[in-house]
């Protein structure tokens, strides 16, 4: 099986060279693919060419919408259950705002991180999604909304669904390259957000790509002791190590970082937590998104009341931290943050709860422990990714400060 959406258009000329068709036919195929058409829907290409591709195992549409769940609330959130070509299932959420439609997409089937407040890890980790499977979620929903390649109905994309994007770095990198290209949807990097639990070496690699996406760090605690209790990856990386890589990201991209902080009753929502949080973030240009915990079946943590959330926000603001409480959308259809969970079991596939392999995530030698930041002028104009959509990248970093 070969997923055609995994490749850029220029690459497809080589991938499909054996088909002995002119380049304009490949262009037509790519156009049909990004418009959400499968083999049976394409009418402007030779039938034998399409049948041959299909018989050879070339997949045109790797994502198919299996079910939709409409929120009964006024926010009109839609949750999607997708079928993958191998029988696995993933989920996504479409959130509607005044400025446009934001699609939350997944990067893995399941998740290894197993955070104590999140539902995504409960069903275990199965595999990474390919670049085309990540992109295919946008293609499928864009078509569902009546959009096309030239009339895109999705304004913003957030990589905040199931999975840790930076644990699937190569495929996420390829996805970013394709989705921002003029051959595809040409989505600005400023309209793409990538959320991470914090893998310092990968945050630096992301900075070096030259794609100034909005980086969102899932912090969720004001100190290492608490964070280690609710996020297994914190046993591998300290908050200080991750913050150091976030400062590098800001230096390279000139983009303010978003700090995600889920408020959990009796765990991380005291006044001392707010003060502690303000202290650790004081040297990082950032904005804090406070998220009231969405209680999940199978997890024992409880959400604080809104009065407590507002008090925590007031304390942060008083301590000089830019912060807001993020509006929760789609919680009545289990579509809000932390509630993406497979509700249907694929026949013959049973997975155990994931165990975090902390040895897999190895930071660059001596980088964080010595508090050094590498030269941000490196790779600021990457030959591989170009400078398209880059904005104000590369303030010089003064090591003496």
ROSE-761077 format. One line per field, with one value per residue: residue number from 0; residue in three letters; x, y, z of N, C-alpha, C in turn. Coordinates in steps of 0.05 Angstrom, whole numbers. Example, Ala and Ser with C-alpha at 12.3 -4.5 7.8 and 13.67 -1.06 7.14 Angstrom:
// ROSE-761077
n	c(0 1)
res	c(ALA SER)
n.east	c(264 257)
n.north	c(-114 -45)
n.up	c(156 142)
ca.east	c(246 273)
ca.north	c(-90 -21)
ca.up	c(156 143)
c.east	c(264 258)
c.north	c(-66 1)
c.up	c(156 157)
// end
This chain:
// ROSE-761077
n	c(0 1 2 3 4 5 6 7 8 9 10 11 12 13 14 15 16 17 18 19 20 21 22 23 24 25 26 27 28 29 30 31 32 33 34 35 36 37 38 39 40 41 42 43 44 45 46 47 48 49 50 51 52 53 54 55 56 57 58 59 60 61 62 63 64 65 66 67 68 69 70 71 72 73 74 75 76 77 78 79 80 81 82 83 84 85 86 87 88 89 90 91 92 93 94 95 96 97 98 99 100 101 102 103 104 105 106 107 108 109 110 111 112 113 114 115 116 117 118 119 120 121 122 123 124 125 126 127 128 129 130 131 132 133 134 135 136 137 138 139 140 141 142 143 144 145 146 147 148 149 150 151 152 153 154 155 156 157 158 159 160 161 162 163 164 165 166 167 168 169 170 171 172 173 174 175 176 177 178 179 180 181 182 183 184 185 186 187 188 189 190 191 192 193 194 195 196 197 198 199 200 201 202 203 204 205 206 207 208 209 210 211 212 213 214 215 216 217 218 219 220 221 222 223 224 225 226 227 228 229 230 231 232 233 234 235 236 237 238 239 240 241 242 243 244 245 246 247 248 249 250 251 252 253 254 255 256 257 258 259 260 261 262 263 264 265 266 267 268 269 270 271 272 273 274 275 276 277 278 279 280 281 282 283 284 285 286 287 288 289 290 291 292 293 294 295 296 297 298 299 300 301 302 303 304 305 306 307 308 309 310 311 312 313 314 315 316 317 318 319 320 321 322 323 324 325 326 327 328 329 330 331 332 333 334 335 336 337 338 339 340 341 342 343 344 345 346 347 348 349 350 351 352 353 354 355 356 357 358 359 360 361 362 363 364 365 366 367 368 369 370 371 372 373 374 375 376 377 378 379 380 381 382 383 384 385 386 387 388 389 390 391 392 393 394 395 396 397 398 399 400)
res	c(UNK UNK UNK UNK UNK UNK UNK UNK UNK UNK UNK UNK UNK UNK UNK UNK UNK UNK UNK UNK UNK UNK UNK UNK UNK UNK UNK UNK UNK UNK UNK UNK UNK UNK UNK UNK UNK UNK UNK UNK UNK UNK UNK UNK UNK UNK UNK UNK UNK UNK UNK UNK UNK UNK UNK UNK UNK UNK UNK UNK UNK UNK UNK UNK UNK UNK UNK UNK UNK UNK UNK UNK UNK UNK UNK UNK UNK UNK UNK UNK UNK UNK UNK UNK UNK UNK UNK UNK UNK UNK UNK UNK UNK UNK UNK UNK UNK UNK UNK UNK UNK UNK UNK UNK UNK UNK UNK UNK UNK UNK UNK UNK UNK UNK UNK UNK UNK UNK UNK UNK UNK UNK UNK UNK UNK UNK UNK UNK UNK UNK UNK UNK UNK UNK UNK UNK UNK UNK UNK UNK UNK UNK UNK UNK UNK UNK UNK UNK UNK UNK UNK UNK UNK UNK UNK UNK UNK UNK UNK UNK UNK UNK UNK UNK UNK UNK UNK UNK UNK UNK UNK UNK UNK UNK UNK UNK UNK UNK UNK UNK UNK UNK UNK UNK UNK UNK UNK UNK UNK UNK UNK UNK UNK UNK UNK UNK UNK UNK UNK UNK UNK UNK UNK UNK UNK UNK UNK UNK UNK UNK UNK UNK UNK UNK UNK UNK UNK UNK UNK UNK UNK UNK UNK UNK UNK UNK UNK UNK UNK UNK UNK UNK UNK UNK UNK UNK UNK UNK UNK UNK UNK UNK UNK UNK UNK UNK UNK UNK UNK UNK UNK UNK UNK UNK UNK UNK UNK UNK UNK UNK UNK UNK UNK UNK UNK UNK UNK UNK UNK UNK UNK UNK UNK UNK UNK UNK UNK UNK UNK UNK UNK UNK UNK UNK UNK UNK UNK UNK UNK UNK UNK UNK UNK UNK UNK UNK UNK UNK UNK UNK UNK UNK UNK UNK UNK UNK UNK UNK UNK UNK UNK UNK UNK UNK UNK UNK UNK UNK UNK UNK UNK UNK UNK UNK UNK UNK UNK UNK UNK UNK UNK UNK UNK UNK UNK UNK UNK UNK UNK UNK UNK UNK UNK UNK UNK UNK UNK UNK UNK UNK UNK UNK UNK UNK UNK UNK UNK UNK UNK UNK UNK UNK UNK UNK UNK UNK UNK UNK UNK UNK UNK UNK UNK UNK UNK UNK UNK UNK UNK UNK UNK UNK UNK UNK UNK UNK UNK UNK UNK UNK UNK UNK UNK UNK UNK UNK UNK UNK UNK UNK UNK)
n.east	c(17 12 10 -11 -16 25 66 99 80 120 151 115 117 161 149 106 126 131 82 79 54 38 62 21 -22 -10 -13 -67 -86 -66 -94 -146 -141 -130 -177 -209 -228 -240 -219 -264 -291 -264 -265 -237 -192 -157 -192 -167 -117 -129 -153 -109 -73 -103 -106 -53 -45 -42 -61 -111 -145 -131 -159 -224 -287 -322 -362 -402 -409 -452 -449 -495 -496 -491 -443 -434 -398 -365 -352 -309 -304 -256 -239 -181 -137 -118 -153 -152 -177 -186 -195 -224 -235 -278 -280 -320 -312 -319 -281 -271 -263 -234 -194 -181 -131 -105 -42 -22 -42 -74 -34 31 44 10 -14 -42 -90 -114 -152 -132 -90 -111 -129 -84 -21 -16 6 46 17 21 49 12 -35 -43 -50 -94 -138 -152 -165 -210 -248 -251 -275 -323 -346 -360 -320 -263 -200 -185 -221 -219 -247 -228 -198 -158 -110 -99 -52 -70 -97 -104 -43 28 55 111 135 127 159 184 143 106 137 141 87 78 109 82 28 32 48 41 21 -13 -57 -38 -34 -21 35 25 -26 -26 -21 21 21 56 82 132 191 254 298 271 238 276 293 247 245 289 272 249 196 150 108 53 73 54 60 48 44 20 33 64 112 166 158 102 89 114 81 34 47 82 127 153 187 231 248 262 224 255 291 257 236 281 290 245 254 295 265 231 269 288 242 213 163 112 104 54 28 0 -45 -76 -126 -131 -169 -145 -95 -62 -79 -75 -62 -8 12 -1 32 82 81 82 133 168 158 174 216 204 174 108 40 -11 -55 -109 -142 -200 -205 -230 -268 -254 -277 -247 -205 -183 -182 -207 -247 -238 -285 -316 -308 -262 -226 -228 -207 -155 -138 -141 -102 -56 -55 -48 3 30 26 8 -53 -110 -175 -188 -241 -284 -302 -350 -356 -400 -402 -359 -314 -280 -217 -172 -208 -210 -220 -218 -279 -297 -279 -232 -240 -205 -161 -128 -103 -53 -49 -6 65 113 171 224 277 278 273 322 359 400 471 494 470 423 436 480 459 464 451 444 472 428 428 437 412 369 350 329 349 320 268 258 240 189 131 159 169 198 242 295 325 386 418 443 493 517 481)
n.north	c(-24 43 108 161 214 222 244 300 340 342 298 258 254 223 177 157 147 99 91 115 163 230 291 327 295 274 321 331 288 299 346 326 292 326 352 317 273 205 145 129 176 209 239 260 234 179 117 67 80 99 52 18 42 37 -19 -32 -16 37 88 136 167 168 176 167 191 163 168 223 270 315 373 391 440 512 523 492 452 397 329 281 214 176 129 91 66 16 -5 16 67 137 202 268 339 392 460 517 585 658 678 637 567 519 462 407 360 292 259 210 141 129 141 150 179 180 215 236 262 258 228 204 168 123 82 59 58 52 63 109 163 172 225 236 214 249 297 280 283 337 343 309 332 384 373 352 398 423 448 461 451 502 533 535 512 508 545 547 502 455 416 378 334 263 234 250 301 313 266 239 261 265 253 293 337 331 335 389 414 400 417 472 487 516 481 452 464 512 536 585 586 614 601 551 508 473 425 402 356 365 356 369 368 359 403 442 425 433 489 500 488 531 541 579 561 564 547 504 489 436 443 443 439 471 459 411 365 358 355 308 270 272 271 226 236 277 255 246 295 357 415 462 446 440 492 520 503 524 578 582 568 613 653 638 641 685 681 682 636 588 569 513 498 456 459 426 401 411 394 427 480 520 583 587 555 587 631 606 588 637 653 616 626 677 695 680 696 690 664 643 591 574 515 486 425 371 322 253 189 134 161 190 243 308 364 433 482 537 585 577 571 622 652 632 651 706 712 698 740 782 772 786 755 740 714 672 640 584 572 517 471 428 389 359 320 289 314 353 382 332 292 260 199 131 101 58 -9 -35 -92 -149 -121 -108 -69 -55 -14 42 44 89 99 123 125 133 186 225 280 330 323 350 398 423 416 447 496 521 552 536 565 609 628 588 549 583 597 550 504 461 471 523 594 610 638 648 692 748 720 698 732 755 715 730 703 718 740)
n.up	c(0 -18 1 -34 -18 16 -10 -41 -99 -137 -123 -134 -190 -198 -167 -195 -244 -272 -295 -342 -360 -382 -349 -339 -329 -279 -250 -254 -225 -174 -163 -161 -118 -74 -73 -50 -77 -93 -129 -159 -166 -200 -262 -304 -320 -352 -351 -348 -328 -276 -254 -256 -219 -172 -169 -161 -110 -95 -54 -56 -23 41 87 112 128 180 220 244 297 323 363 414 435 429 403 358 348 315 317 289 268 241 189 176 124 139 175 226 272 281 312 305 312 294 303 307 296 299 264 230 211 254 253 292 292 291 304 315 322 378 438 467 512 557 595 658 658 610 556 511 515 539 507 488 450 381 328 288 249 179 138 98 120 162 134 104 138 138 84 80 115 95 46 65 86 41 13 -29 -64 -81 -55 4 65 115 163 204 232 282 315 358 370 381 403 406 372 364 374 329 290 238 201 214 201 146 133 146 107 60 67 71 22 -45 -81 -52 2 17 68 116 160 206 218 237 291 336 385 443 491 507 484 485 446 398 395 385 335 306 308 277 226 201 198 225 263 310 372 422 489 531 594 648 702 758 779 780 811 817 763 746 769 741 688 652 618 641 676 649 626 654 675 668 628 583 579 566 513 490 493 457 412 408 398 348 316 329 351 399 451 468 529 555 606 645 692 751 803 868 855 821 825 864 900 910 869 825 834 833 780 752 764 740 687 676 643 593 532 528 527 571 567 603 621 640 671 633 654 652 637 669 687 748 764 784 763 778 805 768 794 823 780 757 798 799 750 758 797 768 729 764 780 736 690 624 609 596 603 568 524 529 480 451 492 504 466 475 453 470 493 513 512 468 446 427 414 391 379 336 297 317 336 393 443 492 551 542 553 573 537 560 546 493 480 474 493 461 470 531 522 547 601 609 601 551 489 422 362 334 283 248 195 185 137 108 59 46 62 49 51 52 80 127 180 206 227 268 308 335 382 444 476 523 556)
ca.east	c(0 27 -8 -2 -16 50 86 95 73 145 158 97 126 180 135 87 140 127 56 83 34 50 61 -4 -40 -4 -24 -96 -90 -61 -116 -169 -135 -133 -206 -224 -240 -228 -216 -290 -301 -247 -276 -221 -168 -163 -202 -147 -96 -139 -156 -83 -63 -118 -98 -26 -45 -38 -85 -116 -156 -124 -178 -252 -304 -339 -385 -400 -425 -457 -454 -521 -493 -491 -418 -436 -374 -370 -331 -307 -291 -244 -228 -156 -137 -110 -174 -152 -194 -177 -216 -217 -256 -281 -291 -328 -309 -327 -260 -269 -264 -209 -195 -162 -124 -88 -17 -17 -65 -68 -12 49 50 -6 -18 -62 -115 -121 -164 -120 -72 -124 -133 -58 -9 -16 26 46 4 39 43 -13 -57 -47 -62 -120 -160 -160 -178 -236 -266 -255 -296 -348 -357 -367 -297 -246 -172 -183 -241 -214 -265 -215 -180 -136 -105 -84 -43 -76 -113 -90 -15 48 66 140 143 123 170 190 118 95 153 133 60 80 119 62 3 37 57 21 9 -34 -76 -24 -42 0 45 13 -52 -21 -11 31 22 75 87 158 215 271 313 252 230 297 293 224 254 309 259 241 167 143 81 48 81 39 73 31 59 1 42 82 138 173 147 74 88 122 59 12 58 106 150 167 208 255 256 253 212 276 302 238 234 306 286 224 267 308 244 223 291 290 218 200 135 106 97 29 31 -25 -45 -102 -131 -141 -176 -128 -69 -45 -95 -74 -49 21 17 -2 56 104 80 91 162 183 153 179 235 195 151 87 13 -20 -83 -119 -162 -213 -204 -253 -266 -254 -282 -222 -185 -195 -178 -232 -245 -246 -308 -308 -299 -233 -212 -226 -189 -128 -132 -137 -75 -35 -55 -37 32 41 26 -13 -68 -139 -187 -197 -269 -286 -321 -357 -353 -423 -398 -332 -296 -263 -189 -168 -230 -209 -216 -232 -302 -303 -256 -228 -240 -179 -140 -130 -77 -50 -43 21 86 131 199 238 303 276 275 348 366 427 490 503 458 407 449 499 445 473 433 460 471 402 430 439 389 347 339 334 346 300 241 254 234 161 115 175 165 215 256 324 339 411 417 467 500 527 459)
ca.north	c(0 68 131 182 239 224 256 326 336 337 271 239 250 200 154 146 147 73 91 126 184 257 304 340 275 273 346 327 269 313 364 310 281 347 360 296 253 178 136 128 203 224 234 273 218 153 97 46 92 99 25 7 53 24 -48 -33 -9 65 98 164 180 151 181 167 197 141 179 250 275 344 383 402 467 533 526 478 435 371 309 262 188 169 103 90 45 -9 -13 32 90 161 222 296 358 417 481 540 611 680 683 615 540 507 433 393 335 273 252 182 124 127 159 138 197 170 236 227 277 256 203 193 146 101 60 50 68 32 70 137 169 182 253 236 209 274 315 270 293 363 339 297 351 406 364 350 425 434 463 450 460 531 546 521 519 505 568 541 474 451 388 374 310 240 231 271 308 313 238 231 286 264 255 320 356 327 346 418 422 396 433 501 492 527 458 440 483 538 546 599 575 628 589 524 505 446 421 382 351 376 340 392 365 361 431 457 417 448 517 502 484 556 543 593 554 570 524 502 470 425 445 431 439 494 448 384 343 354 347 280 254 271 268 209 247 296 240 247 322 377 439 480 437 446 521 529 498 542 604 579 569 641 667 630 646 710 674 677 608 584 550 500 491 444 463 401 408 400 385 448 504 537 609 582 545 610 647 590 588 663 655 600 635 705 701 668 709 669 668 619 582 557 496 472 396 356 297 231 162 120 178 197 271 324 392 454 498 561 606 571 576 651 661 625 670 733 711 699 767 799 767 796 735 741 689 671 614 575 563 489 466 401 370 342 298 279 325 374 375 311 272 245 171 112 89 33 -26 -47 -121 -162 -104 -103 -57 -51 14 47 49 109 92 148 124 141 215 233 307 334 321 373 424 436 415 469 521 534 552 536 589 610 636 564 538 602 596 522 498 440 481 550 615 618 640 656 721 760 698 699 752 743 707 738 682 730 747)
ca.up	c(0 -20 4 -52 -4 31 -28 -55 -127 -152 -117 -148 -217 -197 -156 -216 -270 -285 -307 -370 -367 -381 -323 -334 -317 -250 -239 -252 -204 -149 -159 -153 -91 -54 -73 -35 -95 -95 -157 -172 -170 -219 -289 -325 -324 -365 -332 -344 -310 -248 -246 -251 -194 -151 -167 -151 -81 -90 -40 -62 0 64 110 105 151 188 234 254 321 325 390 417 445 408 390 332 344 302 322 267 272 214 183 162 104 151 193 250 272 296 315 301 320 280 320 291 308 282 244 211 222 263 254 309 279 305 291 321 331 407 447 486 535 580 615 677 654 581 548 487 521 551 488 480 426 359 308 278 224 158 130 82 138 176 114 95 156 128 58 84 128 76 27 81 89 14 3 -50 -62 -85 -37 29 86 141 166 222 238 307 319 386 373 393 396 410 346 362 375 301 280 209 187 219 185 118 131 146 81 39 72 67 -6 -63 -95 -34 12 21 94 129 185 228 223 245 319 343 414 451 519 513 477 478 421 375 395 371 307 295 305 255 200 189 198 250 273 338 388 447 507 551 619 667 730 764 789 769 828 809 735 744 778 721 660 653 603 659 691 631 621 674 664 660 602 562 576 551 485 482 489 431 391 406 386 320 300 338 357 427 457 483 551 562 634 653 720 764 831 889 844 810 822 887 896 909 842 807 839 823 751 743 768 720 660 674 622 567 519 525 537 584 563 625 611 661 665 624 669 633 649 670 701 774 771 784 753 797 796 753 813 828 756 754 819 790 728 770 810 747 719 785 781 711 669 604 611 592 606 542 522 522 459 444 513 504 447 482 433 480 497 532 511 444 454 410 427 377 377 309 299 317 346 422 451 521 559 534 572 561 533 565 533 464 477 484 486 450 492 546 513 568 627 611 596 527 466 398 345 320 255 232 182 185 110 101 31 42 67 38 70 48 105 149 187 228 239 272 324 344 410 458 496 548 574)
c.east	c(17 7 3 0 9 71 79 90 99 155 141 104 145 166 118 100 135 100 56 60 47 46 34 -25 -36 -15 -54 -103 -87 -84 -141 -165 -140 -162 -223 -236 -225 -229 -243 -302 -287 -257 -259 -194 -176 -171 -181 -124 -104 -142 -129 -70 -77 -110 -70 -23 -39 -64 -88 -126 -151 -143 -206 -268 -324 -365 -380 -418 -428 -462 -481 -520 -491 -465 -415 -410 -382 -346 -333 -294 -282 -236 -202 -156 -131 -131 -173 -171 -181 -200 -205 -240 -255 -294 -296 -326 -318 -307 -258 -270 -236 -212 -173 -156 -105 -63 -8 -43 -59 -45 5 51 35 -9 -43 -89 -127 -132 -149 -103 -85 -127 -106 -47 -8 6 25 28 25 32 17 -37 -64 -61 -90 -143 -170 -175 -206 -256 -272 -277 -323 -362 -364 -344 -283 -218 -169 -203 -240 -233 -253 -194 -155 -135 -89 -77 -45 -94 -97 -61 2 61 96 152 140 135 173 164 104 110 145 105 61 90 98 38 7 46 34 8 -14 -52 -64 -32 -18 9 33 -15 -50 -9 -2 34 41 77 115 181 236 286 296 241 251 298 270 231 272 296 253 211 158 114 78 54 67 51 53 46 43 10 62 109 142 160 118 73 95 99 37 21 83 130 166 188 234 266 245 240 233 288 283 236 258 302 264 235 282 288 235 244 292 266 205 170 132 96 71 35 3 -25 -73 -105 -145 -145 -157 -101 -51 -58 -95 -61 -19 29 18 23 81 105 90 121 177 179 162 199 228 171 129 60 3 -50 -91 -142 -174 -214 -231 -251 -271 -259 -256 -200 -198 -194 -205 -227 -252 -271 -298 -298 -269 -216 -207 -207 -160 -119 -125 -109 -53 -33 -42 -7 45 42 3 -28 -98 -149 -198 -225 -269 -309 -326 -355 -377 -421 -370 -312 -278 -235 -187 -189 -231 -202 -231 -255 -310 -278 -254 -225 -212 -156 -145 -103 -77 -46 -13 40 106 159 215 266 302 281 301 355 394 447 497 489 443 421 469 486 454 452 449 455 445 404 433 412 365 334 344 330 324 272 236 247 205 146 132 170 182 231 285 335 364 409 444 473 509 505 450)
c.north	c(25 91 154 209 243 240 284 320 329 308 251 235 226 175 140 145 121 72 103 145 211 271 317 321 273 298 343 308 282 332 349 300 302 358 338 275 226 169 136 155 219 218 246 258 191 132 75 55 91 71 12 16 40 -5 -51 -24 20 77 128 179 162 155 182 173 174 150 208 253 305 352 396 431 487 535 511 461 408 353 289 237 180 140 106 66 18 -19 1 55 113 181 250 314 383 437 506 566 633 684 660 588 530 477 422 366 318 267 223 167 117 146 145 154 190 191 230 240 274 229 189 169 121 77 49 63 46 39 100 139 179 211 255 231 234 294 306 278 320 360 329 317 375 398 362 377 438 451 448 459 490 547 531 531 517 528 562 511 472 422 382 350 288 240 255 278 305 285 225 253 286 267 282 341 355 339 376 428 421 415 463 508 502 505 446 463 511 551 560 586 589 618 560 524 476 444 399 380 360 357 360 390 369 390 448 450 431 477 520 498 510 560 554 587 563 545 525 481 462 423 432 428 462 485 420 362 337 344 318 261 251 268 252 221 266 281 239 275 340 400 458 472 445 476 532 525 516 570 604 581 598 657 662 640 673 705 670 649 608 563 539 490 482 446 438 407 394 391 408 475 522 564 605 571 568 626 632 590 615 666 640 610 664 713 690 684 689 679 642 614 564 540 482 442 386 328 274 205 146 135 189 227 287 352 411 469 524 584 602 577 606 663 656 645 697 734 713 727 786 796 774 777 740 714 693 643 606 564 533 484 436 380 351 319 286 288 346 364 353 289 257 216 152 99 63 17 -39 -77 -133 -146 -98 -92 -53 -21 19 51 68 99 117 148 133 170 225 261 308 335 348 399 437 437 437 496 536 532 554 560 590 620 613 557 557 604 569 517 478 452 509 570 624 617 646 685 728 738 705 723 740 738 714 718 694 737 724)
c.up	c(0 -19 -12 -38 13 15 -37 -85 -143 -147 -131 -177 -219 -188 -178 -243 -286 -300 -335 -378 -366 -354 -318 -323 -287 -237 -235 -229 -176 -143 -149 -124 -70 -53 -60 -52 -93 -124 -172 -178 -191 -248 -311 -330 -337 -345 -327 -326 -281 -238 -240 -225 -170 -147 -156 -121 -75 -78 -45 -38 25 88 99 130 156 201 241 278 324 354 391 427 422 393 363 327 332 308 299 276 244 212 168 143 116 172 220 249 289 297 310 309 304 298 304 307 289 259 224 226 230 265 271 298 296 289 296 326 360 414 468 513 560 602 632 673 626 574 525 492 532 533 478 455 405 339 302 254 204 153 116 99 155 158 106 112 146 102 62 95 110 55 41 83 62 2 -19 -46 -64 -68 -10 51 114 143 182 227 264 310 349 391 387 384 404 384 343 366 347 284 249 193 190 203 156 114 129 119 60 43 68 39 -23 -79 -78 -24 18 47 107 155 209 235 230 274 323 373 421 481 527 509 467 452 396 373 380 342 293 290 281 227 186 186 225 259 301 355 415 465 529 577 641 696 734 775 779 785 820 780 731 752 757 692 661 639 620 676 674 627 643 659 653 633 579 558 561 521 474 477 463 408 387 392 356 304 307 344 387 430 473 504 558 591 642 683 732 793 851 880 836 809 847 881 894 881 822 810 828 792 739 745 747 692 656 652 595 556 513 534 549 578 586 615 635 653 655 636 649 648 647 682 726 781 768 775 775 787 782 770 819 804 752 774 810 768 739 784 790 735 738 786 754 688 650 603 606 598 579 543 514 502 456 466 515 485 451 461 444 487 519 531 485 450 435 425 413 374 349 313 297 328 376 430 481 526 553 557 559 560 536 552 504 460 489 475 474 473 504 540 536 595 631 605 572 506 441 381 329 292 237 220 181 157 99 72 26 44 57 60 67 75 129 155 210 242 245 285 335 374 423 480 523 567 592)
// end
